[in-house]
């Protein structure tokens, strides 16, 4: 049998991964002895081609018979035992307080070291024009099969809507209003006067599957905003996260792959408050 036939037989018996490693190690033409030496060296170093075999172990099950422990027999007749009802027994537990490693909970802010500049993700505006870099967080939704706009506002304490905007998209909202009592709301400059709570569903459309949120919206009498404001309450309940790294989008819940886009709104810079006080005496 020629050397080429012997080498071919060695390659066929070694397997695909080991054959590839031998051919990469040895440059053709090569003798059979060199192939065998390379194969032994590869198997020694990488253990390619070796199959795992189970070593039979004799299992011995030892079952020990435990004697039953009689509590009544362990107590002598001379021992005085007092029995208390279960409601009079008090257990004391030692609770260890765990401290977090968040920097904002640090006790001393004067010993800060290694302060680094924050990396900008976008181009910084000219000096004195930093307020122009903001973007809106308004997106389109469906409320009772009617298209509406919502503003994702983490600074808002609760989800609310003005009565004028609600009247435009849902004329019969007064018949579905829940009562609200003993609650006070305020904006940055004025007080807000709640009329009630609207229990409704908000549907966020998405091509791979829309998401429905069950919400309770506070209807405000003197709010002039032309959209529904999703406040911090439902940010916490549904886990809404806004991403501002590169492409601006937001996610709802644990599915971070389903991204919802914002509506491109023209920038309007105004110093007038969005709340109009209609209850002046």
C-alpha positions as CSV (number, residue, x, y, z in Angstrom):
1,X,0.0,0.0,0.0
2,X,1.4,3.4,-1.0
3,X,2.0,6.3,1.4
4,X,-0.8,8.3,-0.1
5,X,-3.4,5.5,0.5
6,X,-2.1,5.2,4.1
7,X,-2.4,8.9,4.7
8,X,-6.0,8.9,3.2
9,X,-7.0,6.1,5.5
10,X,-5.6,8.0,8.5
11,X,-7.5,11.1,7.6
12,X,-10.8,9.2,7.1
13,X,-10.5,7.5,10.5
14,X,-9.4,10.7,12.4
15,X,-12.6,12.7,11.7
16,X,-13.3,16.1,10.3
17,X,-12.0,18.4,13.1
18,X,-8.8,16.3,13.6
19,X,-8.2,15.9,9.9
20,X,-8.4,19.7,9.4
21,X,-6.0,20.3,12.3
22,X,-3.5,17.8,10.8
23,X,-3.6,19.3,7.4
24,X,-3.1,22.8,8.9
25,X,-0.1,21.5,10.8
26,X,1.7,19.6,8.0
27,X,2.4,21.0,4.6
28,X,2.0,18.6,1.7
29,X,3.8,16.5,0.5
30,X,4.6,14.9,3.9
31,X,5.4,11.4,5.1
32,X,3.1,9.2,7.0
33,X,5.4,9.4,10.1
34,X,5.1,13.2,10.1
35,X,1.3,12.9,9.9
36,X,1.2,10.4,12.8
37,X,3.5,12.6,15.0
38,X,1.4,15.7,14.3
39,X,-1.8,13.8,15.1
40,X,-0.4,12.5,18.4
41,X,0.8,16.0,19.3
42,X,-2.6,17.5,18.5
43,X,-4.5,14.9,20.5
44,X,-2.2,15.4,23.5
45,X,-2.7,19.1,23.5
46,X,-6.3,19.5,22.5
47,X,-7.7,16.0,23.3
48,X,-9.5,16.0,19.9
49,X,-10.9,12.7,18.9
50,X,-11.1,11.3,22.4
51,X,-14.5,10.2,23.6
52,X,-15.6,10.5,27.2
53,X,-16.4,7.1,28.8
54,X,-18.3,6.8,32.0
55,X,-16.4,5.0,34.8
56,X,-18.8,2.5,36.5
57,X,-19.0,3.2,40.2
58,X,-20.6,0.8,42.6
59,X,-23.2,2.8,44.4
60,X,-23.9,1.7,48.0
61,X,-27.0,3.0,49.6
62,X,-26.8,3.2,53.3
63,X,-30.1,3.6,55.1
64,X,-29.8,4.3,58.7
65,X,-32.8,3.7,60.9
66,X,-33.4,6.7,63.1
67,X,-34.9,6.1,66.5
68,X,-38.0,8.0,67.2
69,X,-37.4,10.8,69.8
70,X,-40.1,11.0,72.4
71,X,-40.2,14.5,73.9
72,X,-42.4,13.5,76.8
73,X,-40.0,10.7,77.9
74,X,-37.0,13.1,77.7
75,X,-38.6,15.4,80.3
76,X,-38.4,14.0,83.8
77,X,-41.2,14.1,86.2
78,X,-39.4,16.6,88.5
79,X,-38.9,19.1,85.6
80,X,-41.5,22.0,85.7
81,X,-42.7,22.8,82.2
82,X,-44.8,25.9,81.5
83,X,-46.9,26.0,78.4
84,X,-47.8,29.4,76.9
85,X,-50.5,30.1,74.2
86,X,-49.1,30.7,70.7
87,X,-50.2,34.4,70.7
88,X,-48.1,35.2,73.7
89,X,-44.8,33.9,72.2
90,X,-42.6,36.7,70.8
91,X,-39.7,36.0,68.5
92,X,-36.8,38.4,68.2
93,X,-35.0,38.8,64.9
94,X,-31.8,40.7,64.3
95,X,-32.0,42.8,61.1
96,X,-28.8,43.8,59.5
97,X,-29.0,47.1,57.6
98,X,-27.5,46.9,54.1
99,X,-25.9,50.0,52.5
100,X,-26.0,50.6,48.8
101,X,-23.0,51.6,46.7
102,X,-24.8,54.4,44.8
103,X,-22.7,57.6,44.8
104,X,-25.7,59.9,45.5
105,X,-26.0,58.2,49.0
106,X,-22.5,59.0,49.9
107,X,-22.1,60.7,53.3
108,X,-19.2,63.0,52.2
109,X,-19.3,64.8,48.9
110,X,-16.0,66.7,49.5
111,X,-13.7,63.8,48.9
112,X,-14.6,63.0,45.3
113,X,-11.7,61.9,43.2
114,X,-11.3,60.8,39.5
115,X,-13.8,63.2,38.0
116,X,-14.2,62.7,34.3
117,X,-16.0,64.8,31.7
118,X,-19.2,63.3,30.3
119,X,-19.0,62.2,26.7
120,X,-21.3,64.0,24.4
121,X,-23.4,61.8,22.0
122,X,-24.4,64.8,19.8
123,X,-23.0,68.1,18.8
124,X,-23.3,70.8,21.5
125,X,-25.1,74.0,20.4
126,X,-23.3,77.3,20.5
127,X,-22.8,79.0,23.8
128,X,-26.0,80.4,25.2
129,X,-28.1,78.1,22.9
130,X,-28.1,75.0,25.0
131,X,-31.9,75.1,25.5
132,X,-32.3,74.5,21.7
133,X,-30.9,70.9,22.0
134,X,-34.1,69.6,23.6
135,X,-36.4,67.2,21.7
136,X,-40.1,66.4,22.3
137,X,-41.3,63.1,23.8
138,X,-44.6,63.1,22.0
139,X,-45.9,60.0,20.2
140,X,-49.2,58.9,18.6
141,X,-51.5,56.4,20.3
142,X,-55.1,55.1,20.0
143,X,-57.6,55.8,22.8
144,X,-61.0,54.1,22.2
145,X,-60.0,53.6,18.5
146,X,-59.4,57.4,18.2
147,X,-56.0,58.8,17.3
148,X,-54.4,61.0,20.0
149,X,-51.1,62.3,21.1
150,X,-49.3,61.6,24.4
151,X,-46.3,63.3,26.0
152,X,-44.0,61.0,28.0
153,X,-43.1,63.4,30.8
154,X,-41.0,61.9,33.6
155,X,-41.2,65.1,35.5
156,X,-45.0,64.9,35.8
157,X,-46.2,63.3,39.1
158,X,-49.3,61.6,37.5
159,X,-50.9,61.0,34.2
160,X,-53.3,63.8,33.3
161,X,-55.1,65.5,30.4
162,X,-56.8,68.9,29.9
163,X,-60.6,68.9,29.5
164,X,-60.5,70.9,26.3
165,X,-58.2,68.4,24.5
166,X,-60.2,65.5,25.9
167,X,-63.5,67.0,24.7
168,X,-62.0,67.2,21.2
169,X,-61.0,63.5,21.0
170,X,-63.6,62.0,23.3
171,X,-66.8,64.1,23.5
172,X,-68.7,61.7,25.9
173,X,-65.9,61.6,28.5
174,X,-68.1,63.1,31.3
175,X,-70.3,60.0,31.5
176,X,-67.3,57.8,32.2
177,X,-65.7,60.0,34.8
178,X,-64.8,58.7,38.3
179,X,-64.9,60.9,41.3
180,X,-61.8,62.3,42.9
181,X,-61.8,63.9,46.3
182,X,-59.2,65.3,48.7
183,X,-56.4,65.5,46.2
184,X,-54.5,68.6,45.2
185,X,-52.4,69.0,42.1
186,X,-50.0,71.8,41.1
187,X,-47.8,72.8,38.2
188,X,-44.6,74.8,38.3
189,X,-46.5,78.1,38.7
190,X,-50.2,77.5,39.3
191,X,-52.6,75.1,41.0
192,X,-54.4,72.5,38.8
193,X,-58.0,71.7,39.5
194,X,-59.0,68.0,38.9
195,X,-62.4,67.2,37.7
196,X,-62.2,63.4,38.0
197,X,-60.5,60.3,36.8
198,X,-61.0,58.7,33.3
199,X,-60.3,54.9,33.3
200,X,-59.3,54.0,29.7
201,X,-56.9,52.0,27.6
202,X,-54.1,53.5,25.6
203,X,-52.8,51.5,22.6
204,X,-49.3,52.1,21.4
205,X,-49.2,51.0,17.7
206,X,-46.2,48.9,16.5
207,X,-45.8,46.8,13.3
208,X,-44.7,43.7,15.2
209,X,-47.5,43.9,17.7
210,X,-49.2,46.8,19.5
211,X,-49.1,47.3,23.3
212,X,-52.1,48.2,25.4
213,X,-51.8,50.1,28.6
214,X,-54.6,50.3,31.2
215,X,-54.4,53.8,32.6
216,X,-56.3,56.1,34.9
217,X,-56.0,59.7,33.6
218,X,-56.7,62.7,35.8
219,X,-58.8,65.2,34.0
220,X,-57.6,68.8,34.7
221,X,-59.9,71.8,34.3
222,X,-57.3,74.5,33.6
223,X,-54.7,72.5,31.6
224,X,-54.2,73.9,28.1
225,X,-51.8,71.3,26.7
226,X,-52.9,69.7,23.4
227,X,-51.9,66.1,24.4
228,X,-52.2,63.5,27.1
229,X,-49.4,63.6,29.6
230,X,-48.0,60.2,30.7
231,X,-46.5,60.9,34.1
232,X,-44.1,59.2,36.4
233,X,-46.8,56.9,37.8
234,X,-47.1,54.7,34.7
235,X,-43.4,55.0,34.0
236,X,-42.9,53.0,37.2
237,X,-45.9,50.7,36.7
238,X,-45.1,49.6,33.1
239,X,-41.3,50.2,33.1
240,X,-41.2,52.8,30.3
241,X,-37.6,53.7,29.4
242,X,-36.6,56.6,27.1
243,X,-33.3,56.2,25.2
244,X,-31.4,59.3,24.1
245,X,-28.1,57.7,23.1
246,X,-28.2,57.8,19.3
247,X,-31.7,57.2,17.9
248,X,-34.4,58.5,20.2
249,X,-37.0,55.9,21.1
250,X,-38.7,54.4,24.1
251,X,-39.5,50.9,25.2
252,X,-42.3,49.5,27.4
253,X,-41.7,46.7,29.8
254,X,-39.0,44.0,29.6
255,X,-39.0,43.7,25.8
256,X,-36.2,46.2,25.0
257,X,-36.1,45.1,21.3
258,X,-39.6,46.5,20.6
259,X,-38.8,50.2,20.0
260,X,-41.4,52.9,19.7
261,X,-40.6,56.1,17.9
262,X,-41.4,59.7,18.8
263,X,-43.3,62.2,16.5
264,X,-41.1,64.9,15.1
265,X,-42.7,68.1,16.4
266,X,-41.5,71.7,15.6
267,X,-39.6,73.3,18.4
268,X,-41.7,76.0,20.2
269,X,-39.9,78.0,22.9
270,X,-42.3,79.8,25.1
271,X,-42.2,81.2,28.6
272,X,-45.9,81.1,29.1
273,X,-47.1,78.3,31.5
274,X,-49.3,75.5,30.0
275,X,-51.7,75.9,32.9
276,X,-54.3,78.7,32.9
277,X,-55.8,79.7,36.2
278,X,-59.6,79.8,35.6
279,X,-60.5,79.9,39.3
280,X,-59.4,83.3,40.2
281,X,-61.7,85.2,42.5
